[in-house]
Amino acid sequence: MKIRAASLIIAMCVSAAASQGQGKAAPKTMAGAAMPTWAQIEARIRKQWAETYPKETIKSVTKVGEPAYNDEPGKTETFTTSSSEFDWSDWSFHDTSWSTTIKGREGSYLRQTADVTVERADKTQATFRVAALYKLAGHAWTFAELPVAKVEEKATAGSPKQPTNGEAAQIFATGWKNARPDFNVVTAKVTGSEFHQSKGNYWLTSKLEMSVTGSDKSSAKYKGKKFVCKPADYDSVLKWDAGKSAWLADEHMIQNINEDSACEAQ
């Protein structure tokens, strides 16, 4: 009986060990090498950010999508620049030209996209879209670099309340009436805005659609005709005026909009 009981205990232990072994997921591989886990990638992003931007505090690191694999051919591009200079001593021109060659990445790369939200020393916050790049070296993925792409500024407690799309549209309508007397505003529509901040200044760039007609002050091409104008977002700017505690359209930007490229006849 003792032998049978001991055998049963051993069998149960072996079974439990086998079950634990089956529960462990094998590491994922790509190009024959074990991929870093998300926990390892996140830790590397945090370490790299702390080294590069020591005055910023990371609030969160969020995974975006799954890792992507790509073979980079190391493509080279050559740009040639030339200049011409007049020599007053002998009344002649001297032409000079030079070339710059840029070589791209070469090798096998693994890319994991992530969003890094940070708080700066001035308490402003922003979310940065980054890509953790790993290069295949031998039979292992080795961290290479952390390129930073798009940045999205975050409104904090000290930031002014942002206008709704409808409110922003009315502000732009007023701005156009003041800055573009060559057009009569029919309707204004804002479909989205992006918040920006720097050194206590706040502004919004917006996707704007203006329905207008050419006024008596327009050129013959526009006078009395209907148009829909969709300026680039960097031309449609609302700035926060702290003195007036109000969002105002940047009328200088509106004045400089090129209607030939931004407006389409209806």
C-alpha positions as CSV (number, residue, x, y, z in Angstrom):
1,M,0.0,0.0,0.0
2,K,2.8,2.4,0.8
3,I,4.5,1.7,-2.5
4,R,1.2,2.2,-4.3
5,A,0.6,5.5,-2.5
6,A,4.1,6.8,-3.3
7,S,3.7,5.9,-6.9
8,L,0.4,7.8,-7.0
9,I,2.0,10.9,-5.5
10,I,4.9,10.7,-8.0
11,A,2.4,10.4,-10.9
12,M,0.4,13.4,-9.6
13,C,3.6,15.5,-9.4
14,V,4.7,14.5,-12.9
15,S,1.2,15.3,-14.2
16,A,1.2,18.7,-12.5
17,A,4.6,19.5,-13.9
18,A,3.5,18.5,-17.4
19,S,0.4,20.7,-17.1
20,Q,2.6,23.7,-16.0
21,G,4.9,23.1,-19.0
22,Q,1.9,23.0,-21.3
23,G,0.6,26.3,-19.9
24,K,3.8,28.2,-20.7
25,A,3.6,29.7,-24.1
26,A,6.6,29.3,-26.3
27,P,8.3,32.5,-27.2
28,K,7.2,34.0,-30.6
29,T,9.8,34.0,-33.3
30,M,10.4,36.1,-36.4
31,A,13.0,35.4,-39.0
32,G,14.2,32.5,-36.9
33,A,14.9,34.6,-33.8
34,A,12.9,34.9,-30.5
35,M,11.0,38.2,-30.5
36,P,11.2,40.5,-27.5
37,T,8.0,40.5,-25.4
38,W,5.8,43.6,-25.0
39,A,7.0,43.8,-21.4
40,Q,10.6,43.9,-22.6
41,I,9.8,46.4,-25.3
42,E,8.0,48.7,-22.9
43,A,10.9,48.6,-20.5
44,R,13.3,49.5,-23.3
45,I,11.1,52.4,-24.4
46,R,11.0,53.8,-20.9
47,K,14.7,53.5,-20.4
48,Q,15.5,55.1,-23.8
49,W,13.0,58.0,-23.1
50,A,14.5,58.6,-19.6
51,E,18.0,58.8,-21.1
52,T,17.0,61.1,-24.0
53,Y,14.5,63.3,-22.2
54,P,15.5,63.2,-18.5
55,K,13.2,66.2,-17.5
56,E,10.1,64.5,-18.7
57,T,8.0,62.0,-16.7
58,I,6.3,59.1,-18.5
59,K,2.7,58.8,-17.6
60,S,1.9,55.7,-19.7
61,V,3.2,53.6,-22.6
62,T,0.5,52.0,-24.8
63,K,1.1,49.3,-27.4
64,V,-0.3,50.1,-30.8
65,G,-0.9,47.1,-33.1
66,E,1.4,44.1,-33.4
67,P,5.1,44.0,-34.3
68,A,5.9,44.3,-38.0
69,Y,8.9,42.8,-39.9
70,N,10.7,44.5,-42.8
71,D,13.9,43.9,-44.8
72,E,15.6,47.3,-45.5
73,P,17.7,47.3,-48.7
74,G,19.9,50.2,-47.6
75,K,18.7,52.4,-50.5
76,T,21.0,55.3,-51.3
77,E,19.8,58.7,-52.6
78,T,22.1,61.4,-54.0
79,F,21.1,65.1,-54.1
80,T,23.1,67.6,-56.1
81,T,23.2,71.3,-55.3
82,S,24.9,74.0,-57.3
83,S,25.5,77.7,-57.0
84,S,26.8,80.5,-59.2
85,E,28.9,83.4,-58.0
86,F,30.0,86.5,-60.0
87,D,33.7,87.5,-59.7
88,W,34.0,91.3,-60.0
89,S,37.8,91.1,-60.5
90,D,37.6,89.5,-63.9
91,W,33.8,89.9,-64.6
92,S,33.2,86.1,-64.7
93,F,30.8,83.6,-63.2
94,H,32.1,80.7,-61.2
95,D,29.8,77.7,-60.9
96,T,30.1,75.3,-57.9
97,S,28.3,72.1,-57.4
98,W,28.4,69.4,-54.7
99,S,26.6,66.2,-54.0
100,T,25.2,64.7,-50.8
101,T,24.5,60.9,-50.6
102,I,22.1,59.6,-47.9
103,K,22.0,55.9,-47.2
104,G,18.9,54.3,-45.7
105,R,18.8,51.5,-43.1
106,E,20.0,48.1,-44.2
107,G,19.2,44.8,-42.7
108,S,16.2,43.0,-41.1
109,Y,14.1,45.1,-38.7
110,L,11.3,44.5,-36.2
111,R,9.1,47.5,-35.5
112,Q,6.7,47.9,-32.6
113,T,4.6,51.1,-32.6
114,A,3.6,52.6,-29.3
115,D,2.1,55.8,-27.8
116,V,4.2,57.5,-25.0
117,T,2.3,60.0,-22.8
118,V,4.6,62.3,-20.9
119,E,4.5,65.3,-18.5
120,R,7.0,68.0,-19.0
121,A,8.7,70.2,-16.4
122,D,6.1,72.9,-17.0
123,K,3.3,70.4,-16.3
124,T,2.1,70.3,-19.9
125,Q,1.4,66.8,-21.3
126,A,1.7,65.3,-24.7
127,T,1.4,61.9,-26.4
128,F,4.1,60.8,-28.8
129,R,3.8,58.1,-31.4
130,V,7.1,56.2,-31.4
131,A,8.5,53.1,-33.1
132,A,10.8,50.7,-31.1
133,L,13.1,49.4,-33.8
134,Y,15.0,46.1,-33.3
135,K,17.6,44.9,-35.7
136,L,18.4,41.2,-36.4
137,A,22.0,40.6,-35.4
138,G,23.1,37.0,-35.8
139,H,20.2,35.1,-34.3
140,A,18.9,37.7,-31.9
141,W,16.8,40.9,-32.1
142,T,18.8,43.8,-30.7
143,F,17.4,47.2,-29.9
144,A,18.5,49.8,-32.5
145,E,16.6,53.1,-32.0
146,L,13.4,54.9,-31.0
147,P,12.2,57.2,-33.8
148,V,9.5,59.7,-32.8
149,A,6.7,60.6,-35.2
150,K,3.5,62.4,-34.5
151,V,2.9,64.4,-31.3
152,E,-0.5,65.1,-29.8
153,E,-0.6,67.8,-27.1
154,K,-2.8,67.2,-24.2
155,A,-5.0,69.8,-22.5
156,T,-4.4,69.9,-18.8
157,A,-6.1,71.7,-15.8
158,G,-4.5,75.0,-16.7
159,S,-5.4,74.9,-20.4
160,P,-8.3,76.9,-21.7
161,K,-11.5,75.1,-22.5
162,Q,-11.6,74.2,-26.2
163,P,-14.5,75.3,-28.4
164,T,-16.9,72.7,-29.9
165,N,-16.7,72.3,-33.7
166,G,-19.8,74.5,-34.0
167,E,-18.3,77.2,-31.8
168,A,-15.1,77.1,-33.8
169,A,-17.0,77.4,-37.1
170,Q,-18.7,80.6,-35.9
171,I,-15.3,82.0,-34.8
172,F,-13.8,81.2,-38.3
173,A,-16.9,82.8,-40.0
174,T,-16.2,86.0,-38.1
175,G,-12.6,85.9,-38.9
176,W,-13.3,85.4,-42.7
177,K,-15.8,88.3,-42.7
178,N,-13.1,90.5,-41.2
179,A,-10.1,89.3,-43.2
180,R,-11.6,88.4,-46.5
181,P,-14.0,91.2,-47.7
182,D,-13.7,89.7,-51.2
183,F,-16.0,86.9,-50.1
184,N,-19.4,86.7,-48.4
185,V,-19.6,83.8,-45.9
186,V,-22.6,81.6,-46.4
187,T,-21.8,78.7,-44.0
188,A,-18.8,77.5,-42.0
189,K,-18.1,74.0,-40.9
190,V,-15.3,72.5,-38.7
191,T,-14.9,68.8,-38.8
192,G,-12.0,68.5,-36.3
193,S,-9.3,70.5,-34.5
194,E,-5.8,69.6,-33.1
195,F,-4.7,71.2,-29.9
196,H,-1.2,72.8,-29.6
197,Q,0.7,74.5,-26.8
198,S,4.1,76.0,-26.2
199,K,5.5,78.2,-23.4
200,G,2.1,79.2,-22.2
201,N,0.6,79.8,-25.7
202,Y,-2.3,77.8,-26.9
203,W,-3.7,77.3,-30.4
204,L,-5.8,75.0,-32.5
205,T,-5.4,74.0,-36.2
206,S,-8.7,73.0,-37.8
207,K,-10.2,71.2,-40.7
208,L,-12.4,73.9,-42.1
209,E,-14.9,74.0,-44.9
210,M,-16.3,77.5,-45.9
211,S,-19.2,78.0,-48.3
212,V,-18.8,81.5,-49.8
213,T,-19.7,83.7,-52.7
214,G,-17.5,86.3,-54.3
215,S,-18.4,89.8,-53.2
216,D,-18.2,93.1,-55.2
217,K,-14.6,93.3,-54.0
218,S,-13.6,90.1,-55.7
219,S,-11.9,89.7,-59.0
220,A,-14.1,88.9,-62.0
221,K,-13.2,85.3,-61.6
222,Y,-15.0,85.1,-58.2
223,K,-17.5,87.9,-58.2
224,G,-21.0,86.7,-57.6
225,K,-20.0,83.0,-57.9
226,K,-20.3,80.2,-55.3
227,F,-17.3,78.4,-53.9
228,V,-16.4,75.9,-51.2
229,C,-13.0,76.7,-49.6
230,K,-11.1,74.0,-47.8
231,P,-7.8,75.6,-46.6
232,A,-5.0,73.5,-45.2
233,D,-5.3,73.1,-41.4
234,Y,-2.2,75.2,-40.8
235,D,-4.0,78.1,-42.5
236,S,-7.1,77.7,-40.2
237,V,-5.8,78.6,-36.8
238,L,-7.6,79.6,-33.6
239,K,-5.4,81.3,-31.0
240,W,-6.2,81.7,-27.3
241,D,-6.2,85.4,-26.3
242,A,-5.6,85.4,-22.5
243,G,-6.4,89.1,-22.2
244,K,-9.9,88.6,-23.7
245,S,-10.3,85.0,-22.4
246,A,-11.4,84.0,-25.8
247,W,-10.5,81.9,-28.9
248,L,-9.9,84.2,-31.9
249,A,-9.2,83.3,-35.6
250,D,-5.8,84.1,-36.8
251,E,-6.9,86.6,-39.5
252,H,-3.4,87.1,-40.8
253,M,-3.4,83.4,-41.9
254,I,-6.8,83.8,-43.4
255,Q,-5.7,86.8,-45.4
256,N,-2.8,84.8,-46.9
257,I,-5.0,81.8,-48.0
258,N,-4.6,81.2,-51.8
259,E,-8.2,80.9,-53.0
260,D,-7.0,79.5,-56.4
261,S,-5.8,76.4,-54.6
262,A,-8.1,76.3,-51.6
263,C,-11.5,77.1,-53.2
264,E,-13.5,75.1,-55.7
265,A,-16.4,76.5,-57.8
266,Q,-19.9,75.1,-57.1
